[in-house]
C-alpha cells in the first residue's frame, strides 16, 4: 500500500515537523527504543479510543492499553495538558520507526539527531 501513498506523501514536511518536535524534546533514548512509549498515567489518549480495533494500531500499542473498561464517553475524550508530551513522544517514536525500517522515504541520522528525506522525495508536495 505504501507504494501508492509514498509518491504523494509530504515527506519533506513530515521531516520538518519531526525535527521541530525533536528540538523541544531531546529525549532520544525513548524515541530510539524498540518499546512503544508509555506514560506513567496509564490513561489512553483520546485518539487511542478512535483507533481501537484497527489492525495496525493493535500491532504498535500495548495490549493492556484499555485496562479500565468502564470509562464514560466524556472522560475518554477529555484532554489534559500532560497528553501533549505523551503524544509528541509517540509521534517521534513512530517517525523513528518509519525512518529506520527502510530508509526509503523518511531518514534519521542518529549522530545529528535529525530527520531528513530521500532525494527523490525532497519536494514541497502539497498533496
Order of alpha helices (4+ residues) and beta strands (2+ residues): alpha-alpha-alpha-alpha-alpha-alpha-alpha-beta-beta
